[in-house]
């Protein structure tokens, strides 16, 4: 019963640690660039050539949903062909979800090259 009292602070501690490492690493990187003589405007420039984050998220979520749907469809066919249901559904759903996310990675890379 007392274990949940320990788990919650550990979760918050891990989240804080990840955030702290992100901020401190970003600060060190920026300081190193400024020491080398780079202009500080590269951090806040208006003409950045990067794809907006919402487009990346939408593409990846759409392809993930498509992969899950195709995985369920293929699994239903495998079950009808005689494969065990407990193996067919999780296996094909995970495989097709991975294929969808892998495709999303390459589409995002292509979006960044076009931007």
DSSP file (Angstrom, degrees, kcal/mol; ACC not computed):
  #  RESIDUE AA STRUCTURE BP1 BP2  ACC     N-H-->O    O-->H-N    N-H-->O    O-->H-N    TCO  KAPPA ALPHA  PHI   PSI    X-CA   Y-CA   Z-CA
    1    1 A X              0   0    0      0, 0.0     3,-0.5     0, 0.0     4,-0.2   0.000 360.0 360.0 360.0 -27.3    0.0    0.0    0.0
    2    2 A X    >>  +     0   0    0      1,-0.2     4,-0.7     2,-0.1     3,-0.7   0.535 360.0  84.1 -85.9  -6.0    2.9    2.4    0.6
    3    3 A X  H >> S+     0   0    0      1,-0.2     4,-2.0     2,-0.2     3,-0.7   0.832  82.7  59.1 -69.6 -30.5    4.5    1.8   -2.8
    4    4 A X  H 3> S+     0   0    0     -3,-0.5     4,-1.4     1,-0.2    -1,-0.2   0.765  97.9  61.4 -69.3 -21.4    2.3    4.3   -4.6
    5    5 A X  H <> S+     0   0    0     -3,-0.7     4,-0.6    -4,-0.2    -1,-0.2   0.817 110.9  39.3 -70.0 -29.9    3.6    7.0   -2.3
    6    6 A X  H <X S+     0   0    0     -4,-0.7     4,-1.5    -3,-0.7    -2,-0.2   0.817 110.1  58.7 -87.1 -34.1    7.1    6.3   -3.6
    7    7 A X  H  X S+     0   0    0     -4,-2.0     4,-2.3     1,-0.2     5,-0.2   0.901 100.4  55.0 -67.3 -42.7    6.2    5.8   -7.3
    8    8 A X  H  X S+     0   0    0     -4,-1.4     4,-2.3     1,-0.2     5,-0.2   0.931 109.2  45.7 -61.5 -48.5    4.6    9.3   -7.8
    9    9 A X  H  X S+     0   0    0     -4,-0.6     4,-2.5     1,-0.2    -1,-0.2   0.868 111.5  54.1 -63.1 -32.7    7.7   11.2   -6.6
   10   10 A X  H  X S+     0   0    0     -4,-1.5     4,-2.4     2,-0.2    -2,-0.2   0.920 108.1  49.2 -65.3 -42.0    9.9    9.0   -8.8
   11   11 A X  H  X S+     0   0    0     -4,-2.3     4,-2.3     2,-0.2    -2,-0.2   0.939 114.0  45.0 -61.8 -47.5    7.8    9.8  -11.8
   12   12 A X  H  X S+     0   0    0     -4,-2.3     4,-2.5     1,-0.2    -1,-0.2   0.874 112.0  53.2 -65.1 -36.2    7.9   13.5  -11.2
   13   13 A X  H  X S+     0   0    0     -4,-2.5     4,-2.5    -5,-0.2    -2,-0.2   0.902 109.2  48.3 -64.5 -41.1   11.6   13.3  -10.5
   14   14 A X  H  X S+     0   0    0     -4,-2.4     4,-2.4     2,-0.2    -2,-0.2   0.923 112.3  48.8 -65.0 -44.3   12.3   11.6  -13.8
   15   15 A X  H  X S+     0   0    0     -4,-2.3     4,-2.2     1,-0.2    -2,-0.2   0.910 112.8  47.8 -62.3 -42.1   10.3   14.1  -15.7
   16   16 A X  H  X S+     0   0    0     -4,-2.5     4,-2.9     2,-0.2    -1,-0.2   0.907 110.9  52.1 -64.0 -41.4   12.1   17.0  -13.9
   17   17 A X  H  X S+     0   0    0     -4,-2.5     4,-2.5     2,-0.2    -2,-0.2   0.903 109.7  48.1 -62.4 -42.4   15.4   15.3  -14.7
   18   18 A X  H  X S+     0   0    0     -4,-2.4     4,-2.1     2,-0.2    -1,-0.2   0.929 113.9  47.0 -64.1 -44.7   14.7   15.0  -18.4
   19   19 A X  H  X S+     0   0    0     -4,-2.2     4,-2.4     2,-0.2    -2,-0.2   0.917 112.5  49.8 -62.7 -44.0   13.5   18.6  -18.5
   20   20 A X  H  X S+     0   0    0     -4,-2.9     4,-2.8     1,-0.2     5,-0.2   0.909 111.0  48.9 -62.4 -43.7   16.6   19.8  -16.6
   21   21 A X  H  X S+     0   0    0     -4,-2.5     4,-2.3     2,-0.2     5,-0.2   0.887 111.2  50.7 -64.9 -37.8   19.0   17.9  -18.9
   22   22 A X  H  X S+     0   0    0     -4,-2.1     4,-2.1    -5,-0.2    -2,-0.2   0.943 114.1  43.3 -63.3 -47.7   17.2   19.3  -22.0
   23   23 A X  H  X S+     0   0    0     -4,-2.4     4,-2.3     2,-0.2    -2,-0.2   0.919 115.9  47.1 -66.5 -44.2   17.5   22.9  -20.8
   24   24 A X  H  X S+     0   0    0     -4,-2.8     4,-2.4     2,-0.2    -1,-0.2   0.887 112.9  48.9 -68.6 -37.2   21.1   22.6  -19.5
   25   25 A X  H  X S+     0   0    0     -4,-2.3     4,-2.3    -5,-0.2    -1,-0.2   0.907 111.8  49.2 -67.3 -40.5   22.3   20.9  -22.7
   26   26 A X  H  X S+     0   0    0     -4,-2.1     4,-2.3    -5,-0.2    -2,-0.2   0.906 111.5  49.6 -63.7 -41.3   20.6   23.5  -24.9
   27   27 A X  H  X S+     0   0    0     -4,-2.3     4,-2.5     2,-0.2    -2,-0.2   0.917 111.3  48.4 -64.0 -43.9   22.2   26.3  -22.8
   28   28 A X  H  X S+     0   0    0     -4,-2.4     4,-2.2     1,-0.2    -2,-0.2   0.892 111.4  50.6 -64.4 -39.1   25.7   24.7  -23.1
   29   29 A X  H  X S+     0   0    0     -4,-2.3     4,-2.0     2,-0.2    -1,-0.2   0.921 111.6  47.1 -64.7 -43.6   25.3   24.3  -26.8
   30   30 A X  H  X S+     0   0    0     -4,-2.3     4,-2.3     1,-0.2    -2,-0.2   0.902 111.3  50.9 -65.7 -41.2   24.2   27.9  -27.3
   31   31 A X  H  X S+     0   0    0     -4,-2.5     4,-2.3     1,-0.2    -1,-0.2   0.894 109.4  51.3 -63.5 -38.7   27.1   29.2  -25.1
   32   32 A X  H  X S+     0   0    0     -4,-2.2     4,-1.5     2,-0.2    -1,-0.2   0.897 110.6  48.3 -65.6 -39.6   29.6   27.1  -27.1
   33   33 A X  H  <>S+     0   0    0     -4,-2.0     5,-2.4     2,-0.2     4,-0.3   0.897 112.0  48.9 -66.5 -39.7   28.3   28.6  -30.4
   34   34 A X  H ><5S+     0   0    0     -4,-2.3     3,-1.3     1,-0.2    -2,-0.2   0.882 108.1  54.5 -68.3 -37.2   28.4   32.1  -29.0
   35   35 A X  H 3<5S+     0   0    0     -4,-2.3    -1,-0.2     1,-0.3    -2,-0.2   0.842 104.6  55.0 -63.6 -32.4   32.0   31.6  -27.8
   36   36 A X  T 3<5S-     0   0    0     -4,-1.5    -1,-0.3    -5,-0.2    -2,-0.2   0.520 127.2-101.1 -79.3  -3.7   33.0   30.5  -31.3
   37   37 A X  T < 5 +     0   0    0     -3,-1.3    -3,-0.2     1,-0.3    -2,-0.1   0.557  68.3 152.6  99.7   9.5   31.6   33.8  -32.6
   38   38 A X      < -     0   0    0     -5,-2.4    -1,-0.3    -6,-0.1     2,-0.2  -0.443  51.1-106.3 -71.6 147.2   28.2   32.7  -34.0
   39   39 A X    >   -     0   0    0      1,-0.1     3,-1.4    -2,-0.1     4,-0.2  -0.512  17.5-134.5 -74.6 140.0   25.5   35.3  -34.1
   40   40 A X  G >  S+     0   0    0      1,-0.3     3,-1.5    -2,-0.2     4,-0.5   0.631  95.5  80.7 -70.4 -12.7   22.8   34.9  -31.5
   41   41 A X  G 3> S+     0   0    0      1,-0.3     4,-0.6     2,-0.2     3,-0.5   0.675  73.5  76.0 -70.1 -14.0   20.1   35.5  -34.1
   42   42 A X  G <4 S+     0   0    0     -3,-1.4    -1,-0.3     1,-0.2    -2,-0.1   0.748  93.5  53.1 -67.6 -19.9   20.4   31.9  -35.3
   43   43 A X  T <4 S+     0   0    0     -3,-1.5    -1,-0.2     1,-0.2    -2,-0.2   0.757 122.5  25.7 -83.0 -24.6   18.4   30.9  -32.2
   44   44 A X  T  4 S+     0   0    0     -3,-0.5    -2,-0.2    -4,-0.5    -1,-0.2   0.108  84.6 145.9-127.2  21.2   15.5   33.3  -32.8
   45   45 A X     <  -     0   0    0     -4,-0.6     3,-0.4     1,-0.1    -3,-0.1  -0.276  42.2-147.6 -66.7 147.2   15.6   33.9  -36.5
   46   46 A X  S    S+     0   0    0      1,-0.2     2,-0.5     2,-0.0    -1,-0.1   0.733  90.7  63.6 -84.0 -24.6   12.3   34.4  -38.4
   47   47 A X        +     0   0    0      2,-0.1     2,-0.2     0, 0.0    -1,-0.2  -0.283  68.8 154.2-100.2  50.0   13.4   32.7  -41.6
   48   48 A X        -     0   0    0     -2,-0.5     2,-0.9    -3,-0.4    -6,-0.0  -0.547  40.5-141.6 -74.2 140.7   13.9   29.2  -40.2
   49   49 A X        +     0   0    0     -2,-0.2     2,-0.4     2,-0.0    66,-0.1  -0.609  56.5 120.0-103.9  70.3   13.6   26.5  -42.8
   50   50 A X        -     0   0    0     -2,-0.9     2,-0.2    65,-0.1    62,-0.1  -0.975  66.7-108.3-133.9 148.2   11.9   23.8  -40.7
   51   51 A X        -     0   0    0     -2,-0.4    61,-0.1    57,-0.1     5,-0.1  -0.536  45.9-102.2 -71.9 136.1    8.6   22.1  -41.0
   52   52 A X    >>  -     0   0    0     -2,-0.2     4,-1.3     1,-0.1     3,-0.8  -0.304  26.6-125.0 -59.3 143.5    6.0   23.2  -38.4
   53   53 A X  H 3> S+     0   0    0      1,-0.3     4,-2.3     2,-0.2     5,-0.2   0.820 106.5  62.1 -62.7 -32.7    5.7   20.6  -35.6
   54   54 A X  H 3> S+     0   0    0      1,-0.2     4,-2.3     2,-0.2    -1,-0.3   0.843 101.7  52.7 -65.9 -31.1    1.9   20.3  -36.0
   55   55 A X  H <> S+     0   0    0     -3,-0.8     4,-2.4     2,-0.2    -1,-0.2   0.906 109.2  48.9 -68.6 -40.1    2.4   19.0  -39.6
   56   56 A X  H  X S+     0   0    0     -4,-1.3     4,-2.4     2,-0.2    -2,-0.2   0.918 113.1  47.2 -64.2 -43.7    4.9   16.3  -38.4
   57   57 A X  H  X S+     0   0    0     -4,-2.3     4,-2.7     2,-0.2     5,-0.2   0.916 112.6  49.0 -65.5 -43.4    2.5   15.2  -35.6
   58   58 A X  H  X S+     0   0    0     -4,-2.3     4,-2.5     2,-0.2     5,-0.2   0.925 112.5  47.8 -63.0 -44.8   -0.5   15.1  -37.9
   59   59 A X  H  X S+     0   0    0     -4,-2.4     4,-2.4     1,-0.2     5,-0.2   0.933 114.9  45.2 -62.4 -46.1    1.4   13.0  -40.5
   60   60 A X  H  X S+     0   0    0     -4,-2.4     4,-2.0    -5,-0.2    -2,-0.2   0.900 114.4  47.3 -68.0 -39.8    2.7   10.6  -38.0
   61   61 A X  H  X S+     0   0    0     -4,-2.7     4,-2.5    -5,-0.2    -1,-0.2   0.897 112.5  50.5 -67.2 -38.6   -0.6   10.2  -36.2
   62   62 A X  H  X S+     0   0    0     -4,-2.5     4,-2.4    -5,-0.2    -2,-0.2   0.936 113.0  44.9 -64.0 -45.8   -2.4    9.7  -39.5
   63   63 A X  H  X S+     0   0    0     -4,-2.4     4,-2.4    -5,-0.2    -1,-0.2   0.839 111.8  53.4 -69.3 -30.9    0.0    7.0  -40.6
   64   64 A X  H  X S+     0   0    0     -4,-2.0     4,-2.3    -5,-0.2    -2,-0.2   0.931 110.4  46.8 -65.8 -44.9   -0.1    5.3  -37.2
   65   65 A X  H  X S+     0   0    0     -4,-2.5     4,-2.4     2,-0.2    -2,-0.2   0.898 112.6  49.8 -64.1 -39.9   -3.9    5.1  -37.4
   66   66 A X  H  X S+     0   0    0     -4,-2.4     4,-2.8     1,-0.2     5,-0.2   0.921 110.5  50.8 -63.0 -43.1   -3.7    3.8  -41.0
   67   67 A X  H  X S+     0   0    0     -4,-2.4     4,-2.3     2,-0.2    30,-0.2   0.892 110.5  48.5 -62.3 -40.3   -1.2    1.2  -39.8
   68   68 A X  H  X S+     0   0    0     -4,-2.3     4,-2.3     2,-0.2    -1,-0.2   0.924 112.9  48.5 -65.1 -43.9   -3.4    0.1  -36.9
   69   69 A X  H  X S+     0   0    0     -4,-2.4     4,-2.2     2,-0.2    -2,-0.2   0.921 113.3  45.8 -62.4 -44.7   -6.4   -0.2  -39.3
   70   70 A X  H  X S+     0   0    0     -4,-2.8     4,-2.8     1,-0.2     5,-0.2   0.885 111.2  54.4 -66.1 -37.6   -4.5   -2.2  -41.9
   71   71 A X  H  X S+     0   0    0     -4,-2.3     4,-2.4    -5,-0.2    22,-0.2   0.903 109.3  46.7 -62.6 -41.3   -3.1   -4.4  -39.1
   72   72 A X  H  X S+     0   0    0     -4,-2.3     4,-2.3     2,-0.2    -1,-0.2   0.908 112.8  50.7 -65.9 -40.6   -6.6   -5.2  -37.8
   73   73 A X  H  X S+     0   0    0     -4,-2.2     4,-1.6     2,-0.2    -2,-0.2   0.930 113.3  43.8 -63.1 -46.3   -7.8   -5.9  -41.3
   74   74 A X  H  X S+     0   0    0     -4,-2.8     4,-2.3     1,-0.2    -1,-0.2   0.894 112.1  54.0 -66.1 -39.6   -4.8   -8.3  -42.1
   75   75 A X  H  X S+     0   0    0     -4,-2.4     4,-2.5    -5,-0.2    -1,-0.2   0.890 105.2  53.5 -63.3 -39.0   -5.2   -9.9  -38.7
   76   76 A X  H  X S+     0   0    0     -4,-2.3     4,-2.0     1,-0.2    -1,-0.2   0.903 109.6  48.8 -62.8 -39.0   -8.9  -10.6  -39.4
   77   77 A X  H  X S+     0   0    0     -4,-1.6     4,-1.5     2,-0.2    -2,-0.2   0.890 110.6  50.3 -65.5 -39.2   -7.9  -12.3  -42.6
   78   78 A X  H  <>S+     0   0    0     -4,-2.3     5,-2.5     2,-0.2     4,-0.4   0.879 109.4  51.0 -66.7 -37.2   -5.2  -14.4  -40.9
   79   79 A X  H ><5S+     0   0    0     -4,-2.5     3,-1.1     1,-0.2    -1,-0.2   0.904 109.2  50.9 -66.0 -40.2   -7.7  -15.5  -38.2
   80   80 A X  H 3<5S+     0   0    0     -4,-2.0    -1,-0.2     1,-0.3    -2,-0.2   0.818 106.1  56.5 -65.3 -29.4  -10.2  -16.5  -41.0
   81   81 A X  T 3<5S-     0   0    0     -4,-1.5    -1,-0.3    -5,-0.1    -2,-0.2   0.554 130.9 -93.1 -80.3  -7.4   -7.3  -18.5  -42.6
   82   82 A X  T < 5S+     0   0    0     -3,-1.1    -3,-0.2    -4,-0.4    -2,-0.1   0.490  76.5 141.0 114.2   4.3   -6.8  -20.5  -39.4
   83   83 A X      < -     0   0    0     -5,-2.5    -1,-0.3    -6,-0.1     2,-0.2  -0.461  63.0 -92.4 -77.5 152.8   -4.2  -18.6  -37.4
   84   84 A X    >>  -     0   0    0      1,-0.1     4,-2.5    -2,-0.1     3,-0.9  -0.448  28.9-139.9 -67.1 132.8   -4.5  -18.2  -33.7
   85   85 A X  H 3> S+     0   0    0      1,-0.2     4,-1.7     2,-0.2     5,-0.3   0.842  98.8  59.0 -65.1 -35.8   -6.3  -15.0  -32.8
   86   86 A X  H 34 S+     0   0    0      1,-0.2     4,-0.3     2,-0.2    -1,-0.2   0.712 115.8  35.8 -68.3 -19.4   -4.1  -14.2  -29.8
   87   87 A X  H <> S+     0   0    0     -3,-0.9     4,-1.6     3,-0.1     5,-0.3   0.812 114.1  54.4 -97.6 -40.1   -1.1  -14.2  -32.0
   88   88 A X  H  X S+     0   0    0     -4,-2.5     4,-2.3     3,-0.2     5,-0.3   0.930 107.0  46.7 -66.0 -49.3   -2.5  -12.7  -35.2
   89   89 A X  H  X S+     0   0    0     -4,-1.7     4,-2.2     2,-0.2     5,-0.2   0.963 116.6  38.4 -66.1 -55.1   -4.0   -9.4  -33.8
   90   90 A X  H  > S+     0   0    0     -5,-0.3     4,-2.4    -4,-0.3     5,-0.3   0.920 117.9  51.6 -63.1 -39.2   -1.2   -8.1  -31.7
   91   91 A X  H  X S+     0   0    0     -4,-1.6     4,-2.3     1,-0.2    -2,-0.2   0.951 114.8  38.6 -62.7 -51.0    1.5   -9.2  -34.1
   92   92 A X  H  X S+     0   0    0     -4,-2.3     4,-2.7    -5,-0.3     5,-0.3   0.862 114.6  54.5 -72.2 -33.2    0.1   -7.6  -37.2
   93   93 A X  H  X S+     0   0    0     -4,-2.2     4,-2.1    -5,-0.3    -1,-0.2   0.941 112.6  43.2 -64.0 -45.3   -1.1   -4.5  -35.4
   94   94 A X  H  X S+     0   0    0     -4,-2.4     4,-2.3    -5,-0.2    -2,-0.2   0.906 115.5  49.0 -67.4 -40.5    2.4   -3.8  -34.0
   95   95 A X  H  X S+     0   0    0     -4,-2.3     4,-2.2    -5,-0.3    -2,-0.2   0.950 114.9  43.0 -63.9 -48.2    4.1   -4.7  -37.4
   96   96 A X  H  X S+     0   0    0     -4,-2.7     4,-2.2     2,-0.2    -1,-0.2   0.839 112.4  53.8 -70.7 -31.5    1.8   -2.4  -39.4
   97   97 A X  H  X S+     0   0    0     -4,-2.1     4,-2.4    -5,-0.3    -1,-0.2   0.910 109.8  48.8 -64.8 -41.5    2.0    0.4  -36.8
   98   98 A X  H  X S+     0   0    0     -4,-2.3     4,-2.4     2,-0.2    -2,-0.2   0.899 110.2  50.5 -63.3 -41.0    5.8    0.2  -37.0
   99   99 A X  H  X S+     0   0    0     -4,-2.2     4,-2.4     2,-0.2    -2,-0.2   0.907 110.7  50.4 -62.9 -41.0    5.6    0.3  -40.8
  100  100 A X  H  X S+     0   0    0     -4,-2.2     4,-2.2     2,-0.2    -2,-0.2   0.915 112.4  45.2 -63.7 -43.6    3.3    3.4  -40.6
  101  101 A X  H  X S+     0   0    0     -4,-2.4     4,-1.9     2,-0.2    -1,-0.2   0.862 111.8  52.8 -68.8 -35.2    5.7    5.2  -38.2
  102  102 A X  H  X S+     0   0    0     -4,-2.4     4,-1.7     2,-0.2    -2,-0.2   0.905 110.4  47.7 -64.9 -41.6    8.6    4.3  -40.4
  103  103 A X  H  X S+     0   0    0     -4,-2.4     4,-2.5     1,-0.2    -2,-0.2   0.896 109.5  54.2 -64.2 -40.3    6.9    5.7  -43.4
  104  104 A X  H  X S+     0   0    0     -4,-2.2     4,-2.4     1,-0.2    -2,-0.2   0.860 103.9  56.1 -61.5 -36.2    6.0    8.8  -41.4
  105  105 A X  H  X S+     0   0    0     -4,-1.9     4,-2.1     2,-0.2    -1,-0.2   0.937 110.6  43.3 -61.0 -46.7    9.7    9.2  -40.6
  106  106 A X  H  X S+     0   0    0     -4,-1.7     4,-2.0     2,-0.2    -2,-0.2   0.863 113.2  51.2 -70.8 -34.9   10.6    9.3  -44.2
  107  107 A X  H  X S+     0   0    0     -4,-2.5     4,-2.3     2,-0.2    -1,-0.2   0.893 110.7  49.5 -67.4 -37.2    7.7   11.6  -45.1
  108  108 A X  H  X S+     0   0    0     -4,-2.4     4,-2.2     2,-0.2    -2,-0.2   0.893 109.4  51.7 -65.8 -39.3    8.8   14.0  -42.4
  109  109 A X  H  X S+     0   0    0     -4,-2.1     4,-1.5     1,-0.2    -1,-0.2   0.892 110.7  48.3 -63.3 -38.5   12.3   13.9  -43.7
  110  110 A X  H  X S+     0   0    0     -4,-2.0     4,-1.9     2,-0.2    -2,-0.2   0.882 109.1  53.1 -69.6 -37.9   11.0   14.7  -47.1
  111  111 A X  H  X S+     0   0    0     -4,-2.3     4,-1.7     1,-0.2    -2,-0.2   0.896 108.2  51.0 -61.9 -39.9    8.9   17.6  -45.7
  112  112 A X  H  < S+     0   0    0     -4,-2.2    -1,-0.2     1,-0.2    -2,-0.2   0.837 109.5  50.1 -68.3 -31.7   12.0   19.1  -44.0
  113  113 A X  H  < S+     0   0    0     -4,-1.5    -1,-0.2     1,-0.2    -2,-0.2   0.852 111.7  48.1 -73.0 -33.9   13.9   18.9  -47.3
  114  114 A X  H  <        0   0    0     -4,-1.9    -2,-0.2     1,-0.2    -1,-0.2   0.793 360.0 360.0 -74.9 -28.5   11.2   20.7  -49.2
  115  115 A X     <        0   0    0     -4,-1.7    -1,-0.2    -5,-0.2    -2,-0.1   0.491 360.0 360.0 -71.7 360.0   10.7   23.5  -46.6
